[in-house]
């Protein structure tokens, strides 16, 4: 079994993914119904997705193939051939001695295929033939394409492919899981989707038990949607709950628990890859998946029930926790259970480094609101936004003029929009849609004057549509305008694409020096405003983030680098911003005088911004005496099907690891006995060792790493023998 990296490129659902392994010499990559075959050897493969545009070179693999991704073409075949030719020129395919062993053509096309009626299936066949014809020397896959033509491999995407995947569409193809979602992307107004380590491990083990041979974690490292790259309503923070978070920090227990899972599967790899699979029932909702070959055996015991059960397997009784899978590399010994997350938990903390509360250090520049006279683009109708802006800006101004000769000075403006946000300028007003409800209506009372009145509407996109058929037919922007019941939709309109500040690039050092800035002053009138200040880089190496909790909606730049759109004023159902901290990679910074520029559409207050650092400052572990020792303590005995422990009788251990250059400085809580709760919330239970703290502090304080065996012997005896014991330790890293 190999652990490898997958770099995944989401580029207009064309040529999407490459799988990389490291090694010298030309490799022959084939496959059969069991797995991919590398130089004649079957392999069970695990990989992790990293999107290089959502990270920085310091956090991603330095692969020359990333340069090829800048070359987008108008036609798919031209584009795919261009990318493949670039890979070949750098000798990156395994057949050339490079690291690429698998490529993917198309991405989840099956989800939109029906919309193209009779043209859908021929396109699938054409795309497959075109890809194979490029002669890369490595296999091709199509995800979620059940009818992927030979020799292209159909693969699964999702969270539960062990349950949902119908399997390869040919007995000669392996079962591949190309996207195992470790969480999910988040949109403004929605809560973060939390997926536990135990849930991920269960479905990976089930997929492998059903003869799956490749699992890719999407995402393994999250990242940031810098600039305007996020799709519709998606926040800049991307898959922050991945094993490596947005900042590249380890998320525990996901990272460690999956590492243990992979080790357990590796112990089982010989019978998994060459044994005969049999399945049978162990109960109403329990199954055994067994792989046997001469003298070797591996078993996966599955409990789909929401309660702990005991099952009889090969004349031995095994306890299976609820909704879990036990892995037995020799069909006798349980070395791993997906529900027993014995690895440590960690807590990400925020440390304030600077508050931008000095009014003297802020300057502002009001965006000019265009009126009809100052526009050069004209039409006698309402233009669609995406086709008008050509994705050069999130912003499109709609302006018109009309006569008002009524004695009444008040009127009602009614605007229907398919954009994401709309601001009206005469006496103000704004409205927006959501990820689920893309259309909305702005209603606002206007105070008009007799004679000519001018109204300017600023339509704002928050990313482009991310999926679905006929994206070119999607509409956005203002769709209908009425004033006091009169329809102005088919009326002379003036347009301005983007903001003047964008065109002047006032978020760059050069651009900011070429305009006149004013002293900061708090305004009660909503109007797009640019704010500028400078700051020094915080000491140390911890990741840096801006706390924009005092702002409304807009975009932020540091030294000319956009760190993404912010929309702090859009709250979730629980009343919280969808995102408050915005990643500022240290590679964007210089030691002194960093330029911070913000574009604020609403009434945000920049004096409430903080510059913070992000770090792991707490680590916690909860291990029961019934938990299993580390999988790495087991070895397979040569020439037999048995496994053994390097040190017989090894018991489960609680291990704590602080990040590099940090030590365990304080024990916040410790209890050996029957502690209640978990690492999120805990208390001492009915049984507690009074010397727990002394023993743990002696073993751990001042160290980067410490380990404690979970046994009564470690803690000086068993004073309540009728209770099963557990150890819970919460520690601070400094």
N, C-alpha and C positions, 0 to 999 in steps of 0.2 A: 504494500500500500504506500502511496506517495501523498505527501502534503505539498500543495503547490499554490501559486497565485494565479488568479484570473483577472486580467484587466478587461473591463467591460466598457464598450463605447456605445452609447445610445445616440445614434446619428440617423434621424429620419427613417427609422425602421428598415435600414438597408443592411449593410455589412456590419454586424453588431459586436461579435465577441471573438476573442482569441483566448485559448488556454495555453499557459506557459509552464514548462518545466525547465529545470536547469541541468545541464550535463553536456559533455563534449562528444564530438563525433556525430556522423550522420545517423539518424534513427529511422527505423521502419515502423510506421504507425498504421495499424489496421484495427479491425474489430471483428467480433463474432457475437453470438447471442448472450455471452456472459459478460464481456467487458471490452474496453479498449485494450489493444495489445501493443505493447511497446517493446520493440526488438525481440519479439517472440514470447514475451511474458505478459500474462493477464495482470491487470492492475485495478485495484479499488482506489479511486482518486477523490480527494477532497480539495476544494479550492475556495478562495475568498475574493469577492469582487471589490475592486478599487476603481473609482472613476477619477482619472487624473485631472479633468477640468474642475472637479470639486475639491481638489486638494492642492498641495504645493509640491514642488520638486523635492523638498526636504523630507516629505512624508511618503512619497510614492517611489516605485522602482524606476531607476534611470534606464529606460528602454528607448532606443532610438526610434522604435516604431511609432511612438507617440507623435512624432513630427508629421507622420503621414496623415494624421486625422484632420489637419487643417485644410486639406484639399477636397472640398465638396464639389461635385459635378452636378449638372442638370439632369443627367440620365443615369439610371441605376447601373446599367451594364458598364458604362464608362467609369462611373465612380468605383464600382467593385473591382474592375480590372486595374484601375489606377492604384488602389490600395494594395491589391495583391502584388502588383508589379513592384511597388515600393518595398513590400515585405521580402520579395525575392531578391531585390537588389541589395538588401542588407543581409541576405542569407539568414533569415529569421525562422524559416520553417524547419521542423525537425528533419525533414528529408534532405535539408541542406546543412544540417549540423546545428540548427538554431533551436530556440526553446518552444516554438509554437507547435502544439500537437493536435489542436482541434479548432475549427472555425465555425461560426454561425452565420447563416444567411436568413434574412427576414427576422421579425420579432413579433410573435403573437398575432400573426396575420389572420389566423382562424377566427379571431374575435370580430373581424370586419369583413371577412370573405363573403358572407351572405349578402352584404349590401351591394356587391358587384355582380350578383346573379350569375349568369352563365360564364362571365369573364373571370370569375374567381379561380376555379380549378385549373384552367389553362395557364394562368399566371403563376400558380404554385409550381406547376411542372416546368414552366420556362425558367423560373428563378433557380430551381434545383439544378436543371441542366446547365444553366449559365455558370453557376458556382462550381460545379464539378468540372466543367470544361476549362476552368482557369488552371487546373493541374497544379495544385499546391503540394500534393504528396501527403496531405493529412485529411482525415474525414471532415465532413460538413454535418451540421445539425440544423434543425428548425424547431424552435420551441413552440409548444401548444399547437402543433400542426399534425393532427392524427393521421393525415393522409400524405405525409412527407414522402415524395417519390424515392425509390431506391436510386443510389445508395445513401441518400441523405437520411440521417437518424432523427426520428421524432423524439422530442424531449418534453419534460414537464416543468412548469413554473407554478409557484404557489407556496402555501404553508403546510399542506398535508398531502404531498405527492404519494406517500405510502398508501393513502386511502383513495385519492382521486385519480391517479394515473391509470389509464386503461392498459398501459404497457406498450412496448415497441410494436409497431405495425408489421413486423416481420420477425420470425424466429431467429433470424441471423443478425439482428440488431440488439445492442445492449440497452439497458434502462438507465437513462441519464436524467438528472434533476438539475436543470441549468440555473434556476433561480429559487433558492430556499430563502424566503423573506424573513430576515431576522427581526424586523419590526414592520414599519410601513412609512411611506412618506406622509408628512403632515401638512394640512392646509390651514390657512387662516380661519379662525373661528371654530376649529375642531381640536379635541384633546389628542395627546400623544397616544398612539397604540403601543401598549406594553406587551411584549411576548417573552415569556419566561424561558430561562435556560432549560428547565425540565420539559417544557412543551416542544422546544426545538429538538432536544435530544431524543424524545420519544418518536417523533416523526422521521428523524434521520435513521434511527435504529430500525423502525418499521420498514422504511424504504430499502435498507440494506437486507433486511430479513426476507423481503420479497424479491431478492435477486437484483436490487439496484446496485450499480457499480460506480456511480459518480454523483457527487453532491457539491454544488457550488452555493456558497452563502452570499446572498444578495440582501444587504451589503455586509461585508466583513469589516470594512472601514467605512464609516459614514462619509462625512464631508460637508461642504458648504456650497450652496448655489450662489456663487459670486456674481456680481453684476446683475444683469437682467436675464440670467440663464434659467431661472426657475420657471416651471410651467404654470398654468393658470391657477392662481390662489395658493400655490405651494410656497411654504416659508423657506428662507435661506438654509436653515439647519436641516440637513438631509440624513435620515437614518442615524440619528444621534444615539439610538439605543443599540447600535451594532456592537459586536465584541470589541472593536476599536471605534471610539466615538468620533464626533465631529472634529475634535481637536487632536485625534491620534492617541488619546489616553485609553488604557485598558479598562473595559467594562467588566467588572466581576459581579456575579459568578459566571456570566456567559462564556467569557474567554477560557477560563480554567475548566469549566464543566465540559465544554466541547472538546478540549484537549484530552481529557480523560476518556471521553467517548471514542475519539479517534484511536487512542491507544488500545482500548478494548477491542475495537474492530480489527486493528492490526494484529493482535494476538490470534484473532480468528481467521485471518486472511487465507491461510492455506486451504482449509476445508471449504471456506466460502467460495473460493475461485475455482476449485477443481473437484469439489464434492458433489454428491447428488442431493438435491433438496427434497425433503418430505415435510408435510404439514399435517398436524392433527389437533384435535380439540382437547383442551385440558379442563374445560368447563363451559358453562353457557356463554361466557364472554371472554374466555381465555384460550389462547392458541399457542402451539409450539411450532417454530420453524427450525428444522434440523438439517444440517449439511454434513454429509458423511462421505469419507473416502477411506481407503485402506489404512486402518489404525488411527485415523484422525476424525474428530467430530466437533462441531460447534453448534450451539443452540441459542435461539432467541425466544424467551418465554414472555408472552404478551398478556397483560391484564387490561382489558378495555373497560373495566367496571370502576365506578366511583367509590370503591371501598377496598380495603386490604383483603386479600384472599390467600389461602394456602392451596397449592396444587401439587399433585403427585406426578413426578416426571422421572422415568427410568428407575422406579422404586425408591426414589428419594422425595422427601417433602420440602417444598420451597415456598417461602413467603414472598408474595408479590404485592408491593404497595399499590395503591389505587392509581389507575391510569399510568402504568409504567411498563417498562420492558427490562428484563434482566438478561445480560449477555454472559453465556457460559462457553468460553473458548474451547473447553475439552468435554462439553456436555455434562460436566459434574460440578465445576466450581464457578460460582457467581463472582465475577470480578468487577462488574459495573451494573448499576441500576439507574435508569434515566431519571427517577424521581428523587434520588438521594444526592442532593447537590451539596457535596461536602467541601467544595472549594470556597475560598473566602469571598465575602462581599466587600465592596469598597464604596466610598461616598465621595462624590465630586463636590469640592467647596469653592467658594468665590471669595477672594480677598480684594478689598478696595485698595487701589493704588493712587488714584487721583480723582478729585471731584472738579468738574468744570463749572464751578459756581462763581467765578469772578467775572462780573459784568464787563470789566475793562478789557478782558481778553477775548471777547466775542465781537465779531463784526457781522453785519447782515447786508443783504442785497435783495431788494424786492423784484420779483419777476414782473416784467411788463405784461399787462393784460391787453391783447390785441383787440381792436374793434374792426368792423367791416371795412372801413376805409384803408386800413393798413395791411390788408391781406392781398396777396397776388394770386392765390389759387381760388378760383370761383366755380360755382356750379349752381344750377337751379333745382337742386335736390339735395338730400342728405346723403353724403358719401359714406361707404362702409370703411371702418377704421383701419383694419389690418391691410387692406389693399391700398389704402391711401398712404399710410406711414411706411409701408414696406419693412416693418420691424426695425426702423431706424430710431424709434422712440416709443416710450409708453404713452406719450401724450399727443392728443390731437385737439386743436381748438376749433370749435364750431361758432361762427359769429353771424349775426344778422341784424337788420335794422327794420323798424316799422314805425308807422305813424300812429299817434294816439291823440285823438281830438275830443275824447269824452270828458265830461266834467268830473267823472270819478277818477281819483288818483290811484286807486288800488285795482289790481288785477291778479289773476292766478296764472302762474306758469306751470304747465304740465308737460313733462318730458319722459318719454319711454325710451329706455336704453338697453342695449345688449352688450355694452361695455362692462367693465368691472366696477368702476367708480365714476361718478359724475359730480363736478362742481359747477355751480351757476354763479355768474358774476353780473349783478346789477345791484342787488342788495344782499347777495350771498346765498348759501344753501348748498347741501350736498346729499348724495345717497349712494348706495353701493349694493351689489349683488353678493352671492356667495358661491362656493364651489358646487353646491347642489342646485341653486336657483340663480341662473346666470342673468336673467332679465329682471329689470326693476323699473320703478317709476319715481321720478322726482316731482314733488308738488311743492310750490313755493309761492307765497304772496309777494307781489312786486309793487313797489311804489313808483308809478310812472309819472312822467311829465308830459304836458301838452306839446305836441310836435313830434320830432324824431327821437326814438328811443333805440339804444343799442344794447343787445344782450350777447354775452360771451359765455360759451359752455366749454368746459375743459373735460374731455372724456379721457379716462385713464385705464390702461390695461395693466393687469398684474400678472404678466406672463401670458404666453400663447396657449391655445388648446393643446392638450398632450396626447390625445388618443381619439380613436374613432375613424369611421370611413369619411371620405370626401371632406377632408380638413379644408381644402381650398374653397369649399362652398359655405364655410362657417361665416356668420356675420357678427360684427361687433360695432360698437359705437352708438350714436344717437339714431333712433329709428323714427320718432315722431315728436313734433313740438306743437303745442297749443298754447295760445295766450288768450285768456277770457273766452275759451271755446272755439276760437278761430285757429284752423290748422295752417301752420307755416312750414310744413314738411316740404312742399314743392314751392319753394320761395328762393329768391337769390340768397346764397350763402357764401361766406368767405371762410377760408380755412388756413390754418398754420400748423405745419407738422412740427412737433417738438417744442421745447422751451428755448428761449434765447440763451439762457445760461448753459444749456446743453451744447448748443452750437458754438458758444464761446469757450467751452470746456473750462469753466471757472472752478471746477473741482481739481484742476491741475495747478502746479506751482506757477507755470507760465501764464495760464489763462486767468488765474486769480489776481495776478499783478496787472492785468490789462483792463480791469474794470474798476469802477469806483465803489468802494464799500463804505457803509455808514456804521456809526456806533449802534450797538444793540439797544433795542427798546421793545418793551412788551406791547404788542398790538392786540386789540380786541377784534380786529377785522381779519377774516380768513382770506389769505392770499398766498400763493406760492412764494416762499421766501428761502433764500440761500443763507446759511450761517457758516462762519469760518472761525477757526481758532488753531492753535498749535499746542503740541505736547511732547514730552520726552518719553523715550522707551522705558518701561519699568525694568528694574534690575532683575537678574536671574534668567531662567530659561523656561519658566512655566508659560503655557499658552495665554494669550492676551485676548480680552473681549471688551466690547463697549456695552455698557448697560444703558439702553435707550428707553428706559421705562417712562421717562418724562415726555417723550415725543409722541407725535400722532401718526402720520403716515408720510413716507417719502423714500429717500435713498441716501446712503452714506458712502463717502470716499475717504480713504487714507492714503496720502501721497499719490493721488491719482488713481488708486486701485479701488474699484467699487467692492464693498463688502456685502452688497446685496440690498434689496428692498426691505424696508421695515414698515410694519403696520401695527404698532403697539396699541392703537386705539380700538382695534377689532378684537373683542374679547370672546372667549369660549363660553359655553353654557354655564360654567362654574364662575364666570366673572373675571377670568385671568387673561392677560395677553397670550396669544399663541406663541410668541417668542419675545424675550426681553433682552437676552445677551446675544451679541453679534460678533462672530469670530474675526479677529484681526491677526492674521498670520505674522509671525515675527519677521518673515522674509519680506514683508511689506514695509517694515520699519527701519529707521536709522536711529542712532543714539540720541540725537537732539533735534528739535524743531520739526517734528512730524506735522504735516498739514492735515487737518480734519475739516471736511466740508460736508454739510448736510443740506439736502433739499427737503423742505417741510411743506406739505400741502395743506395742513390743517392749522392747529394752534399749539403745536408742540413747544415745550419749554426747554431749550438747550442747557440752561443753568442747572438742570437736574440730572445731567448725564454723568456717569462714572466710568473711569477706566479701571478695569479689574484684571486680575490674573486667575486662571483656573487650575486647580491642582487636586490631587488625591490626598486628603488630609486625615481620612479615617478608614480603617480596615476592620472588618468584623468577621468572625467565624462562628458557626454553630455546627457541631459535630456530635452525633449520638454514638454510643457504644455499639449500636447495631449497624452503623455505617460500615462501608467497606474500606479497606486500606487502599492506598493509591494503586492504580493499575500498573504503574511503572515498577511496582515491587514484584510483579509476576513475570515469569519467563517460561517459554515452552521448552520442554526437555527434548533434546535432539534424539531422533530415532523412535520417539513414542508420541502418542497423542496427548500426553499429560502436560499440565502446566504446574509450576511449583513456585513458591516464594523464595526469593534470595535469602531472606531471613525468616525461617519458619515461625509461625505464631505472631507475625507482625499484626498490630492492631491499628485501627483508624487513628489518624492524627489530625489535630487542628494546626494549620499552618497560616501564619500571617506574614505578608510581604508588603513593606512600604515601597513606594516608588524609588528609583535610584536617587542617591544623595539625600535620602531622608531616613530617619530612624524612628523607632517606636519611643515616643517621649512620655506618654501617659496612658495608663489603663483606665478607660472610662467606665467599664463595667466588666465584671467577671463572675461567673457562677459555674461550679461543677456540682451537679446534682440533677435537679429537675427544673431548670429555668423555664419560665413561660415566655411565649411570644417568639420573636425572631429578631434578625438584625435591624429591622425597622422599628420595632417596639418590644421591649423586654422587661422582665422583672424576675426577682428571685422566687423560686417555687417552694414547695413544701419541704424539699430536701436540698440542703445547700452545705457545701464544705466551707467551714469558717476560714480555712487557710488557703482558699482558692486564690485570693488576690496576691498573697505573699509569694506563692509558687509561680504564678504567671508573671509577676513583676520581676522576679529573679531571673526567669528564663528569657524575658523579652525586652525589658527596658534597655535603651541604648543600642539596640541592634536593628539592622535593616530587616532581618528575617528571623523568625523563631518558630519552633515546632514543639507541640506538646501531645504526648500520647494520651488518648482518652481512656483512662483506666483508673480504678480506685487506687492502684499501687502508686501511680504518679502523685496522687493527692493525699497519700498517707493513710489509706485504709477505707473500709466500707462501713459507714456508720448507719446507713439505712438500706440494708441488702434487699429489701423487697421492691425497690424502685429501680427501673432501668435508668442509667446515667447518661447525661449529656454535658457538654462543655460549651459555654457561650462566652466569647471574649470580644469586647469592642475597644479598639485602641486608637490613639491619636498619633499621626505621623508628623514630624516637624523637621 
